Amino acid sequence: MRTDTTVRDVMHREFLGVSEADPLADAARLLVDEQTDCLVVVRGGEPVGQLGCRDALDALLDDGVDDDRTVGSVMGDPLPTVAPDDALAAVEERLVAEGV
């Protein structure tokens, strides 16, 4: 096993992002269309939260709740960030310790 692998060696530079003001239904459609489990919620290009597919589905299936909800009304805290030059092994340990 390589121990010198960094985040840069395995990272993707593209991500799927939405705004807090985007309709929740549109974000859920994006999750399905792109076959992904999570969207990054951005404000002015900075990550401020995340929308997981289970959170979106749970909110959309919640009876008696306004259908005009936005991503911001159900988004979760942002996921931890790491630097491209961080060792992948150290990042793995951190994410496991944080329960991500």
VMD Tcl script that builds the backbone (N, CA, C; Angstrom):
set m [mol new atoms 300]
animate dup $m
set s [atomselect $m all]
$s set {name element resname resid chain x y z} {
  {N N MET 1 A 0.838 -1.179 0.000}
  {CA C MET 1 A 0.000 0.000 0.000}
  {C C MET 1 A 0.882 1.240 0.000}
  {N N ARG 2 A 0.540 2.198 -0.865}
  {CA C ARG 2 A 1.287 3.456 -0.901}
  {C C ARG 2 A 0.895 4.305 0.294}
  {N N THR 3 A 1.875 4.868 0.942}
  {CA C THR 3 A 1.587 5.742 2.083}
  {C C THR 3 A 1.815 7.209 1.753}
  {N N ASP 4 A 2.315 7.493 0.543}
  {CA C ASP 4 A 2.586 8.872 0.169}
  {C C ASP 4 A 1.495 9.472 -0.721}
  {N N THR 5 A 0.373 8.800 -0.854}
  {CA C THR 5 A -0.728 9.289 -1.682}
  {C C THR 5 A -1.360 10.506 -1.008}
  {N N THR 6 A -1.589 11.544 -1.797}
  {CA C THR 6 A -2.214 12.751 -1.271}
  {C C THR 6 A -3.633 12.878 -1.796}
  {N N VAL 7 A -4.368 13.790 -1.221}
  {CA C VAL 7 A -5.725 14.074 -1.676}
  {C C VAL 7 A -5.700 14.474 -3.151}
  {N N ARG 8 A -4.718 15.261 -3.556}
  {CA C ARG 8 A -4.606 15.703 -4.951}
  {C C ARG 8 A -4.562 14.520 -5.917}
  {N N ASP 9 A -3.962 13.411 -5.486}
  {CA C ASP 9 A -3.828 12.237 -6.350}
  {C C ASP 9 A -5.173 11.585 -6.673}
  {N N VAL 10 A -6.171 11.797 -5.843}
  {CA C VAL 10 A -7.448 11.097 -6.038}
  {C C VAL 10 A -8.659 12.015 -6.132}
  {N N MET 11 A -8.464 13.315 -5.978}
  {CA C MET 11 A -9.612 14.223 -5.912}
  {C C MET 11 A -10.185 14.532 -7.285}
  {N N HIS 12 A -11.455 14.921 -7.270}
  {CA C HIS 12 A -12.140 15.423 -8.452}
  {C C HIS 12 A -12.219 16.934 -8.311}
  {N N ARG 13 A -12.025 17.624 -9.378}
  {CA C ARG 13 A -12.087 19.083 -9.320}
  {C C ARG 13 A -13.503 19.600 -9.578}
  {N N GLU 14 A -14.360 18.780 -10.083}
  {CA C GLU 14 A -15.735 19.182 -10.357}
  {C C GLU 14 A -16.646 18.685 -9.244}
  {N N PHE 15 A -17.684 19.465 -8.968}
  {CA C PHE 15 A -18.666 19.057 -7.968}
  {C C PHE 15 A -20.028 19.575 -8.398}
  {N N LEU 16 A -21.047 19.025 -7.807}
  {CA C LEU 16 A -22.403 19.482 -8.071}
  {C C LEU 16 A -22.810 20.403 -6.937}
  {N N GLY 17 A -23.131 21.639 -7.282}
  {CA C GLY 17 A -23.487 22.612 -6.268}
  {C C GLY 17 A -24.843 23.227 -6.521}
  {N N VAL 18 A -25.470 23.635 -5.446}
  {CA C VAL 18 A -26.755 24.322 -5.500}
  {C C VAL 18 A -26.697 25.494 -4.529}
  {N N SER 19 A -27.642 26.386 -4.656}
  {CA C SER 19 A -27.755 27.543 -3.776}
  {C C SER 19 A -28.779 27.254 -2.688}
  {N N GLU 20 A -28.654 27.955 -1.579}
  {CA C GLU 20 A -29.640 27.819 -0.497}
  {C C GLU 20 A -31.039 28.193 -0.972}
  {N N ALA 21 A -31.130 29.092 -1.938}
  {CA C ALA 21 A -32.423 29.576 -2.413}
  {C C ALA 21 A -33.054 28.681 -3.474}
  {N N ASP 22 A -32.324 27.695 -3.963}
  {CA C ASP 22 A -32.879 26.801 -4.985}
  {C C ASP 22 A -34.037 25.988 -4.419}
  {N N PRO 23 A -35.056 25.763 -5.236}
  {CA C PRO 23 A -36.169 24.923 -4.783}
  {C C PRO 23 A -35.682 23.503 -4.443}
  {N N LEU 24 A -36.174 22.975 -3.352}
  {CA C LEU 24 A -35.782 21.640 -2.917}
  {C C LEU 24 A -36.101 20.595 -3.984}
  {N N ALA 25 A -37.247 20.724 -4.630}
  {CA C ALA 25 A -37.626 19.749 -5.665}
  {C C ALA 25 A -36.626 19.748 -6.816}
  {N N ASP 26 A -36.114 20.914 -7.192}
  {CA C ASP 26 A -35.119 20.991 -8.268}
  {C C ASP 26 A -33.815 20.316 -7.854}
  {N N ALA 27 A -33.416 20.525 -6.610}
  {CA C ALA 27 A -32.193 19.900 -6.112}
  {C C ALA 27 A -32.352 18.383 -6.056}
  {N N ALA 28 A -33.520 17.923 -5.646}
  {CA C ALA 28 A -33.772 16.477 -5.602}
  {C C ALA 28 A -33.708 15.885 -7.009}
  {N N ARG 29 A -34.242 16.603 -7.982}
  {CA C ARG 29 A -34.184 16.145 -9.370}
  {C C ARG 29 A -32.728 16.063 -9.826}
  {N N LEU 30 A -31.891 17.022 -9.437}
  {CA C LEU 30 A -30.474 17.010 -9.791}
  {C C LEU 30 A -29.772 15.804 -9.177}
  {N N LEU 31 A -30.107 15.488 -7.927}
  {CA C LEU 31 A -29.539 14.298 -7.280}
  {C C LEU 31 A -29.843 13.047 -8.097}
  {N N VAL 32 A -31.082 12.926 -8.548}
  {CA C VAL 32 A -31.496 11.752 -9.326}
  {C C VAL 32 A -30.843 11.755 -10.703}
  {N N ASP 33 A -30.933 12.885 -11.389}
  {CA C ASP 33 A -30.403 12.967 -12.755}
  {C C ASP 33 A -28.903 12.685 -12.814}
  {N N GLU 34 A -28.176 13.157 -11.824}
  {CA C GLU 34 A -26.716 12.994 -11.810}
  {C C GLU 34 A -26.272 11.730 -11.075}
  {N N GLN 35 A -27.234 10.986 -10.562}
  {CA C GLN 35 A -26.956 9.738 -9.840}
  {C C GLN 35 A -25.897 9.924 -8.756}
  {N N THR 36 A -26.130 10.934 -7.904}
  {CA C THR 36 A -25.205 11.218 -6.824}
  {C C THR 36 A -25.947 11.205 -5.498}
  {N N ASP 37 A -25.202 11.147 -4.420}
  {CA C ASP 37 A -25.799 11.056 -3.087}
  {C C ASP 37 A -25.794 12.372 -2.333}
  {N N CYS 38 A -25.047 13.367 -2.831}
  {CA C CYS 38 A -24.879 14.590 -2.062}
  {C C CYS 38 A -24.581 15.767 -2.980}
  {N N LEU 39 A -25.125 16.920 -2.625}
  {CA C LEU 39 A -24.843 18.166 -3.325}
  {C C LEU 39 A -24.185 19.131 -2.348}
  {N N VAL 40 A -23.255 19.928 -2.851}
  {CA C VAL 40 A -22.636 20.962 -2.036}
  {C C VAL 40 A -23.507 22.215 -2.142}
  {N N VAL 41 A -23.850 22.802 -1.003}
  {CA C VAL 41 A -24.624 24.038 -0.988}
  {C C VAL 41 A -23.626 25.188 -0.875}
  {N N VAL 42 A -23.687 26.103 -1.847}
  {CA C VAL 42 A -22.717 27.198 -1.886}
  {C C VAL 42 A -23.413 28.550 -1.774}
  {N N ARG 43 A -22.678 29.482 -1.188}
  {CA C ARG 43 A -23.115 30.881 -1.110}
  {C C ARG 43 A -21.933 31.714 -1.587}
  {N N GLY 44 A -22.094 32.349 -2.736}
  {CA C GLY 44 A -21.002 33.145 -3.277}
  {C C GLY 44 A -19.752 32.337 -3.563}
  {N N GLY 45 A -19.918 31.093 -3.941}
  {CA C GLY 45 A -18.789 30.233 -4.258}
  {C C GLY 45 A -18.179 29.513 -3.071}
  {N N GLU 46 A -18.648 29.811 -1.859}
  {CA C GLU 46 A -18.117 29.163 -0.654}
  {C C GLU 46 A -19.098 28.095 -0.159}
  {N N PRO 47 A -18.594 26.919 0.211}
  {CA C PRO 47 A -19.495 25.875 0.726}
  {C C PRO 47 A -20.048 26.254 2.097}
  {N N VAL 48 A -21.373 26.180 2.214}
  {CA C VAL 48 A -22.023 26.516 3.486}
  {C C VAL 48 A -22.863 25.359 4.019}
  {N N GLY 49 A -22.954 24.288 3.260}
  {CA C GLY 49 A -23.761 23.155 3.701}
  {C C GLY 49 A -23.732 22.050 2.672}
  {N N GLN 50 A -24.521 21.017 2.956}
  {CA C GLN 50 A -24.642 19.896 2.024}
  {C C GLN 50 A -26.058 19.380 2.074}
  {N N LEU 51 A -26.493 18.847 0.954}
  {CA C LEU 51 A -27.823 18.248 0.856}
  {C C LEU 51 A -27.650 16.805 0.435}
  {N N GLY 52 A -27.958 15.902 1.350}
  {CA C GLY 52 A -27.896 14.482 1.056}
  {C C GLY 52 A -29.210 14.000 0.480}
  {N N CYS 53 A -29.157 12.909 -0.261}
  {CA C CYS 53 A -30.367 12.400 -0.904}
  {C C CYS 53 A -31.417 11.977 0.121}
  {N N ARG 54 A -30.996 11.409 1.239}
  {CA C ARG 54 A -31.976 11.001 2.265}
  {C C ARG 54 A -32.660 12.203 2.902}
  {N N ASP 55 A -31.897 13.268 3.137}
  {CA C ASP 55 A -32.489 14.482 3.707}
  {C C ASP 55 A -33.505 15.092 2.752}
  {N N ALA 56 A -33.156 15.130 1.469}
  {CA C ALA 56 A -34.072 15.684 0.471}
  {C C ALA 56 A -35.341 14.844 0.381}
  {N N LEU 57 A -35.195 13.538 0.319}
  {CA C LEU 57 A -36.341 12.657 0.208}
  {C C LEU 57 A -37.223 12.741 1.449}
  {N N ASP 58 A -36.613 12.740 2.615}
  {CA C ASP 58 A -37.368 12.847 3.864}
  {C C ASP 58 A -38.182 14.133 3.897}
  {N N ALA 59 A -37.573 15.233 3.491}
  {CA C ALA 59 A -38.274 16.519 3.497}
  {C C ALA 59 A -39.404 16.541 2.476}
  {N N LEU 60 A -39.170 15.976 1.305}
  {CA C LEU 60 A -40.203 15.983 0.274}
  {C C LEU 60 A -41.379 15.071 0.617}
  {N N LEU 61 A -41.134 14.050 1.412}
  {CA C LEU 61 A -42.207 13.131 1.796}
  {C C LEU 61 A -42.926 13.548 3.077}
  {N N ASP 62 A -42.468 14.605 3.714}
  {CA C ASP 62 A -43.057 15.078 4.969}
  {C C ASP 62 A -44.429 15.687 4.692}
  {N N ASP 63 A -45.484 15.001 5.102}
  {CA C ASP 63 A -46.850 15.477 4.871}
  {C C ASP 63 A -47.112 16.778 5.624}
  {N N GLY 64 A -47.915 17.621 5.012}
  {CA C GLY 64 A -48.339 18.845 5.662}
  {C C GLY 64 A -47.303 19.952 5.671}
  {N N VAL 65 A -46.242 19.785 4.908}
  {CA C VAL 65 A -45.210 20.813 4.859}
  {C C VAL 65 A -45.277 21.513 3.507}
  {N N ASP 66 A -44.984 22.788 3.516}
  {CA C ASP 66 A -45.032 23.624 2.325}
  {C C ASP 66 A -44.169 23.064 1.194}
  {N N ASP 67 A -44.729 22.968 0.007}
  {CA C ASP 67 A -43.999 22.454 -1.143}
  {C C ASP 67 A -43.037 23.473 -1.740}
  {N N ASP 68 A -43.044 24.686 -1.231}
  {CA C ASP 68 A -42.168 25.731 -1.742}
  {C C ASP 68 A -40.857 25.803 -0.969}
  {N N ARG 69 A -40.489 24.719 -0.298}
  {CA C ARG 69 A -39.260 24.731 0.488}
  {C C ARG 69 A -38.030 24.881 -0.390}
  {N N THR 70 A -37.007 25.434 0.217}
  {CA C THR 70 A -35.743 25.634 -0.484}
  {C C THR 70 A -34.694 24.677 0.072}
  {N N VAL 71 A -33.597 24.590 -0.639}
  {CA C VAL 71 A -32.468 23.775 -0.175}
  {C C VAL 71 A -32.033 24.232 1.209}
  {N N GLY 72 A -31.995 25.550 1.417}
  {CA C GLY 72 A -31.553 26.095 2.705}
  {C C GLY 72 A -32.394 25.666 3.878}
  {N N SER 73 A -33.642 25.302 3.640}
  {CA C SER 73 A -34.519 24.907 4.750}
  {C C SER 73 A -34.256 23.492 5.248}
  {N N VAL 74 A -33.521 22.697 4.487}
  {CA C VAL 74 A -33.270 21.309 4.902}
  {C C VAL 74 A -31.806 20.892 4.824}
  {N N MET 75 A -30.940 21.787 4.380}
  {CA C MET 75 A -29.529 21.409 4.217}
  {C C MET 75 A -28.872 21.106 5.551}
  {N N GLY 76 A -27.833 20.289 5.488}
  {CA C GLY 76 A -27.057 19.970 6.671}
  {C C GLY 76 A -25.792 20.798 6.727}
  {N N ASP 77 A -25.045 20.618 7.787}
  {CA C ASP 77 A -23.777 21.319 7.948}
  {C C ASP 77 A -22.830 20.942 6.813}
  {N N PRO 78 A -21.886 21.831 6.503}
  {CA C PRO 78 A -20.929 21.489 5.452}
  {C C PRO 78 A -20.063 20.311 5.872}
  {N N LEU 79 A -19.635 19.555 4.892}
  {CA C LEU 79 A -18.722 18.445 5.154}
  {C C LEU 79 A -17.335 19.002 5.440}
  {N N PRO 80 A -16.509 18.268 6.148}
  {CA C PRO 80 A -15.158 18.750 6.431}
  {C C PRO 80 A -14.386 18.961 5.129}
  {N N THR 81 A -13.514 19.950 5.126}
  {CA C THR 81 A -12.667 20.185 3.967}
  {C C THR 81 A -11.237 19.805 4.301}
  {N N VAL 82 A -10.516 19.462 3.273}
  {CA C VAL 82 A -9.116 19.076 3.425}
  {C C VAL 82 A -8.314 19.768 2.336}
  {N N ALA 83 A -7.021 19.829 2.514}
  {CA C ALA 83 A -6.138 20.459 1.533}
  {C C ALA 83 A -5.644 19.416 0.532}
  {N N PRO 84 A -5.397 19.827 -0.704}
  {CA C PRO 84 A -4.938 18.883 -1.721}
  {C C PRO 84 A -3.651 18.151 -1.358}
  {N N ASP 85 A -2.787 18.781 -0.594}
  {CA C ASP 85 A -1.508 18.153 -0.257}
  {C C ASP 85 A -1.557 17.321 1.027}
  {N N ASP 86 A -2.734 17.227 1.649}
  {CA C ASP 86 A -2.874 16.378 2.844}
  {C C ASP 86 A -2.687 14.914 2.462}
  {N N ALA 87 A -2.058 14.162 3.340}
  {CA C ALA 87 A -1.877 12.731 3.119}
  {C C ALA 87 A -3.231 12.038 3.189}
  {N N LEU 88 A -3.493 11.179 2.241}
  {CA C LEU 88 A -4.779 10.494 2.180}
  {C C LEU 88 A -5.023 9.654 3.441}
  {N N ALA 89 A -4.014 9.030 3.961}
  {CA C ALA 89 A -4.167 8.224 5.170}
  {C C ALA 89 A -4.598 9.092 6.356}
  {N N ALA 90 A -4.033 10.285 6.480}
  {CA C ALA 90 A -4.397 11.182 7.582}
  {C C ALA 90 A -5.832 11.682 7.423}
  {N N VAL 91 A -6.236 11.963 6.185}
  {CA C VAL 91 A -7.602 12.401 5.924}
  {C C VAL 91 A -8.589 11.295 6.281}
  {N N GLU 92 A -8.254 10.070 5.909}
  {CA C GLU 92 A -9.129 8.937 6.236}
  {C C GLU 92 A -9.312 8.825 7.746}
  {N N GLU 93 A -8.248 8.925 8.497}
  {CA C GLU 93 A -8.327 8.846 9.957}
  {C C GLU 93 A -9.215 9.954 10.510}
  {N N ARG 94 A -9.048 11.160 9.977}
  {CA C ARG 94 A -9.850 12.308 10.447}
  {C C ARG 94 A -11.325 12.098 10.157}
  {N N LEU 95 A -11.647 11.680 8.935}
  {CA C LEU 95 A -13.048 11.507 8.570}
  {C C LEU 95 A -13.704 10.391 9.370}
  {N N VAL 96 A -12.988 9.332 9.623}
  {CA C VAL 96 A -13.524 8.241 10.450}
  {C C VAL 96 A -13.755 8.749 11.870}
  {N N ALA 97 A -12.791 9.490 12.402}
  {CA C ALA 97 A -12.921 10.017 13.762}
  {C C ALA 97 A -14.107 10.975 13.892}
  {N N GLU 98 A -14.404 11.726 12.811}
  {CA C GLU 98 A -15.511 12.661 12.821}
  {C C GLU 98 A -16.845 12.028 12.417}
  {N N GLY 99 A -16.799 10.745 12.066}
  {CA C GLY 99 A -18.044 10.045 11.715}
  {C C GLY 99 A -18.600 10.410 10.358}
  {N N VAL 100 A -17.748 10.824 9.436}
  {CA C VAL 100 A -18.205 11.216 8.097}
  {C C VAL 100 A -18.143 10.008 7.179}
}
mol reanalyze $m
mol bondsrecalc $m
mol representation Tube
mol addrep $m
